[in-house]
Amino acid sequence: MPVYYEEPIELVTGQGSRVTDSNGKTYLDFFGGVLTNSLGYDLPEVREAVERQLRTGIVHTSTLYLIRQQVELAEKIAKLSGIPDARVFFTNSGTEANEAALQVATNHRGSNSILAVRNSYHGRTAATIAVTGNRSWSASAYSPYNVSYLHSGDRLRGLLRGMSDERYLEAAEEDLREVLATTTAGPVAALIAEPIQGVGGFTHGPDKLMSVWQRVLDEHGILLISDEVQTGWGRTGEHFWGYQAHGVTPDLLTFAKGIGNGFALAGVVGRAEVLEAVQGISFSTFGGNPIATAAGNAVVDYILSHDLQANAARTGAILLEGLRAVDNPIVAEVRGKGLMIGIELTSAAATAAVFESCKRDGLLVGKGGLYGTVIRMGPPLNLSEADAREGLEILTNVLREHGSASG
């Protein structure tokens, strides 16, 4: 298992958008436990909700008993999902959520054929590795599914690079139709796709891409699974869910990370007729437990009551506009939406250098991309404008430092 930085750090305290390591150095955190600490650290509303549940003495019961916090959160998520007649099944992680969605889809369709997308990431279990289109994360070639891959949203490389949005959408439709005609046999269960590829470096195709895909999928009765583990809860600024930029409604939607603000909480939401297709007995030992769902309810309530989707749009614009204004020889592209931002650099070496220098100057960011050339950022959704500008200043100074060195 890798750790970040040449000299790894241990984070011991946190407050707001800042964390302090075991040596007493404080950092502005723009990665939030891989987009998980959606409200930063030590938010009173979340802490108090968890403490209230702890005081009841009920930390765990399993879904064999009624859990009020779970039911209340499921009702909120079903309503927010935009999926009609929705049902929710809670798990502990995004991997488990995607695993559940794949199980549901294959049961509903009576098929183990899956469509996935190149450069994607969906988890680390056997099934989710099987539909992950990024070789560096594929621990095994063994697969429970017959998987066919579509072209990714990478606009810098590959066969779809440099295309206008209109031509890109046409090519994506042609690609899907050709894949269905050539590499699949019998019925296909589902297409699983991220509206914005997370581990893949925050790459994404044009808005309406999923709509183009869904139009073809509907001709064959194929389900659409939107993996919203990183794009959910208003992070893109434009919409509450990433899929909403595409004018579609998925059959299944998976969520995780930001919903728990650090507590293990995830799940899948979908149409009742689809989600209830699994005939075997199913329950969740830890998924949706009283502590995690107490946190989840507090997180959702806070996001909605403080309109953090709008804040993500506002503070994200500060970062995106500021970064795009930097003319730098090592920056190939700045992309993203809201508080989901990627800086594609010209080499893995440049990325590693920028990554380390950000830490040196008190800013934590992430890395990613198929070739390890992307600086990834997913700050807390309640990031202040002052913190956004402070982080931007650190980033731009670091980029200028290494851009000048490369010249």
C-alpha angles and dihedrals in degrees: 000000000000125000127205123259135018086263105035118220132218114218110215107167137021139188126177109321094342136087133188125214130219090267092057097254115140124215137190103237115221095164103051101201090313096318091314103111091067093167097037121235135332097357105180095221093056095040092050093048091054092045091052090054092045090054090060089064091231108118097148139013106147123232091285084088130049114266112196094199090053095050092048092049093046090054091051094048094045090054094045094047095074089222114130119239089004130189127193131213116189125217135167103250145016089255091057091044092054091044089054092047091052091049091050094047095048091048092048094049099035091231139105094205113115133183116214136167131253115251091023129137124202107159148293106274122100095264097042093045087052091060096040111109098200113091096204089066097043107102093180141021091214112108138183089205141059099237128193120186131220125206115276132237093257105135096184101055140023133044095309097051120130095013125139115248091254094051091043092057091048091050092047091054091048090049093051093047091049093048091051091048097047116023105034132075126201121342119348117222105208152327113239115199142159114229085219117017107238110190087027089072103271092289119159141168125236121298109272092038092117089048090057090049093046093052090059093040091054090057087063101033091247117158124235119223115193111203101211096167090122103018100052135099097044097300095136091057093218095072142004091244127031093232091064091074087066102054094240138115112218123219090227132020125192124205137180141127107055096039092073099037088220100334115110105260134139141132152156127263124193148140111305095239090055101039092047093052093099105098100189122087110275133182137151121238098194104004111111093007118175096259097047094045091047086058091043093054091050091048095050092045091050094047091051099040092049095040092232091172087068090045090052089053093047100045092036089057090055090055098040096046092045094049094046090053090062112097102205132157094220095052113089098172143349112209144159143085130262111329094347104091134165129190111200110207128196097250144012089243092057090047092052091049094049090045093055094043092053089056090048090054095046104265126117116207134161135241131222148124130122091279099034091252102120130094104210125203131187107162122185113288089237092056110150122233089241092055090046091055092045091052091045091054092052092048097047092047091050092047091050090048094055094035090056091047091053091051 
